[in-house]
Amino acid sequence: MPTIDDVAKAAGVSASTVSYVLSGKRSISAPTRKRVEQAIADLGYRPHAGARALASSRTNVIGLMVPLRAGVDVSVVMQFVTGVVTQARTADHDVLLLTQDDAGGLERVAAGSMVDAIVVMDVEAADPRIPVLRGLRQPTVLIGLPRDPAGLSCVDLDFETAGRLGAAHLADEGHREIALLGPPPEVMARHTSYADRVVRGYRRTCEERSLVGEVEACETTPEGARRAVDAVLDRAPGTTGFLVHNERALPHVLGRLADLGRPVPDATAVVAICPSSVATAQAVPLPSIDIPGEVIGGVAVDMVLARLDGARPAESRLLAPVLTVRGSTSGR
């Protein structure tokens, strides 16, 4: 394995000059920097992670807090995680996965200087971790949008607009009685940010378009989906359009509607808020509003590294949702 002394000899400079090129702590002339970088490439030199951290006062590690709580769809969560890890690798950073859901875990990791920055997932509207996040020296980015994001950087899909878009599409297709089948009850009860925002956008559109708009939390099991569909139809038997924001329950919802003689798309319309791969994998490919988890995870890394370098103040970015129409949603 080549050493820093080998690089210095090949470039015709001192070992300290190589160190300064790697750390950026001192200005090095362009010709000298070029010779050092060429020697590093020729020799295949990679600085020891521990030594690099000491030299730069950085660990090159991003903490990713992913609480694995009840009701969370791990397969969708992993799309966000993949985006974070892939973009971090591109930026020569590792990722430390944190699965606890308490603020104490954040404080321990931050106080121990284990990470340079932190990305936080599964954000609630009034998330109890926010006061701690605001007090950390490490920059943080939330994948989610709390009720009061002041001083914090956030990125997510614009789920409120997604709720509006789904309801409006059903209305445009002629449905006057519609229903939102949301995440499991425990996710709704925690006021998870994305769930609350979908409901808010959906209800606003129902009010603006004078729609009968039911809302029902939906468990992910076949029995849970049956109960949710039946509860909606008991309250509003004229419902002909469903907006489903629950990936794991989606096939069971379609099955229950077929059992009731309301198959999709012949008698009932269903629009899904989910990764496009989930919508196209159903027995009947569904119109859907994509959740681009990998893209959002990558943007979160870009944002947190920009803050780490002091290049960007706190900000919120909401990606515009896109509805892809597949087949008919007339339900007629």
N, C-alpha and C positions, 0 to 999 in steps of 0.2 A: 504494500500500500504506500503510495507516495505521501511524503510529509510536506509541511509548509516550508521546510528548509530546501527540499527538492524543487519546489516551485520557485523559491527565491533564487536558487542557483541557475535554473533554466531561464529565468527572466533577467538575470543579472542585477538583482536588487537585494535589499536586506529582507529578512523574515518579517521585520516590523512593517515594511512597506506593503508586503503581501497582506498582512493583517489589516492595515488601514484600507486597502482596496476592498477587502471582504466586509469590513464593518462600516465603511463610509464615514469613519470618525474624523478623518482629515482629508483635505483636498489633495488629490494626486493628479499630476499632469496627464493629459489625454494619451500621449505616447507611452508613458510608463504604465498607465492603467491597461492599455491595450496589450502590452507585452506580458503583463501579469495574467490577464484574462486568457491570453493565448496559451501560456504555459499551463494554466489550470486545465484548460480544455485538452491540451495535448497529453498531459499526464493522467487525466481522469481524477484529479484531486477533489476530494470532498471533505470540507472541514468537519471535525468531530462536533456533534450537536451540542454537547456540553460546553466545549470550548467556545463555540460560536455564541452560545447564550451568554457566557461570561463576558465575551468581548463586546457584545452589543447590548447587554442588559435585557435581551429578549429570549424567549424560549422557542419562538416559532411554533407555538401550539395555540390553537383556538379551542376554547371550551364550548361544547354543544350540549345544552341542557334539554333533554328530551324526557319529560316525566311520562312513564308508561302507566297511565291512569286507566281506571275502569272506563270502558266504552270507546277507547281509542282504537282506530283501525291501524294496526301496525304496518300493514302493507302500504298504505298511503303515507304514513309517517316516514317510512323508509325511502320513499321517493324524495322527500325533502332532505333527508340525511345524505342520500347519494349525491344530491346537488351540492351540499355543503362540503362533503369529503372530496369530491372531484375538483371543485374550484379551489379548495385549500391546497390540494396536492399541486395544482397548477402554479400556485403562488409559493410553493416550497414550504408549506405549513402542514403540521400534523393536527389531528383532531382528537381531543379528549372527550369521551362521551360521558355525560352526567345524567343518571336516570332518576335521581331523587327529585322530589317536587317541593322541597322546603327551601326557604331563604337561607337557612343555616348552611346548606351545602354550597351555595354561592359564596358565602362569606369565607368558608374554609378554603375553597379553591383560590379565591382572589387574594386572601391574606397570605397564603403560602407561595404566592408568585408562581403558581404552576402553569398559568396561561397568560398570554398577552392580551386576549380579547375573548368575549363571550357572546355566543348566539343562543337565544332562548326561544323555545317552542312551546306550544300549547298554552297560549296566553289567554287569560281571563279578562273580562271587562274591567273588573276591579281587582287586578292580580295582586296578591299579598307580597309578591317578590319585588314589585316596582320600587318601593322605598329603598330597599337594599341596592337594587340596580343603579338607582340615581346616585348612591353614595360611593360606588366602586371607583377606583382609579383606572381600572381597565375599561376601554370602550366596549359598549354592548350594542347589539342589534336584536330586536324582537321580531320573530316571524309571527305576526299577529298585530292587532291594533287595539290597545286598551282604551278604556273610556277617556282617560286623560294621559295622552302620550307626551306631555310637555317635557322637554329636555332629553327625550329618548329617540333613538332611531328605530324605525319600524318598516317592515316590508311585508306585503301579503297580496293575495288576490283581493280585488275590491268586491268582497262578498256581499255588501249591501246592494251594489249595482247588479251582482249576479242574481240576487233574489228578485229585484225589480225586472230584470231581463227575462227570467223564467216565467214570472207571472204575466208580463206583458205579451210574451209569445203565445201563451195559452189563450189569453184574451183575444189576440189578433186572429187566432184560429177559430174563434167563435164560442169559446167556453165561458160561461157566465158563473158557474159554480166550480171552484177549484180547491185544491188542498195541498198544503206543504207537509210532507212527511220528513221530519228532521232527524238529527242524530239521536242516539239512545237517551233515555230520560236523565241519566247521570251527567251526560255532557251538557244537556240543556240546563240542568239544575245548577251546574257550576258556572253558568253564564260564560261558557267558552266564547271567546271573541267572535270567531268566524260564524258560529251558530246564531248568536244574537244578531249579527249584522245581516245574515240572510233573512231571518224573520222580519227584521225591521224594513228591509227593502221590499220584501214580498207584501207585507201589510200595507205599506204606503201605496204600492201600485194597486192593490185590491181596493183601497179607499178611493184613489183617483179614478179608477175605471168602473167603480160601482159593482165590484165583483163580490160574490159570496166566497170568502176565503177562509177555510179551516186551517188550523195548525195542529199537528199531532207529533209528539216525540215517538220514535220508532225503535224498538229493540232490533237487534241484528239477526235473531233466530227466525226460522219459519213461523213459529207460534207467535213471536213478537210482531212480525210483519202482519200476520193474520189479524191480530188484535187491533193494530193501528189502522189498517184498511177498514175493518168492520166498524171501529169507533167513528171514523169519518163518515161512513155511509149511514150509520145510525143517526148521526146528527144532521147530515145533509145528503139525503139519498139521491139528489139530483146532480151530485158531483160527477163531472165527466173528464176533468183534467187534473193530473197530479204532478207536482214538482217534488222530486225525491232527492233529498240531500243526505244520503246514507248508502254508501257503496255496498256494504256487505248485505244490507237488507234488500237491495234492488231486485235481485232475481226472485226473492220470496214474495215481494210485492206484486211482481208480474204474474207469478203463479197463483196468488190469491185472487187477483182480478179475473184471471182465466177461469178459476173454479166458480166464481160468482156469475159467470156468463157475461163478463165485461172485458173481453180480451183486448190487448193492445196490438195494433192500433185501430182495430175495427170498431170497437165500442168505447174505448177509453184512450186518452192521450197521456203519455208520460214523458216528461222532460227531466233529465238527471243533471245534478251538479256533482261531477266526479271526474277522475282522469278519463281521457277519451278512450283509453284501452278498455276500461270497464264498460263504458256505454256500448262499444262495438262488440263486446264479447257476449252480450245477452242474446237470448233466442231470437229476439227482434231487435236489431240495432236501433238505439234510441237517440233522439236529439239530445244534445248535452252541452253543458257549459264546462269547459275543461278546467281542471285544477292543475296547473303546471308546477308541480312540486319541485322538480329538479331545477327548473329555471329560478324559482323563488329562492331555493337554497343557495344557488350560485350567486345571486344578487346580494343576499345577506352577507356572504363572505366578502364580496367586493366592497360593500358598504362599511363593514367593520374594519377592514384593512385600511380603507381610506381615512377612517377616523383615527386609527392607530398612528398613521403617518401625519395626522394633523391637517389633512387636506380637505376635510369636509365637516361642517357642523351637523348637529342633530337634524334629522329630517324623516319624513314618512313618505314611502313610495307604495302606491297601490296599483297593481297591474290591472289593466282593463280586461274584463271578462269578455269572452267571445262565445256565442252560441252557434254550434254547428247543427244544421238541420239534416236529419237523416230520415227519409221516408215521410209519412204523413203524421201530423199531430192533430188532425181534425177530430179524431175519435167519433167519427160519424159513419 
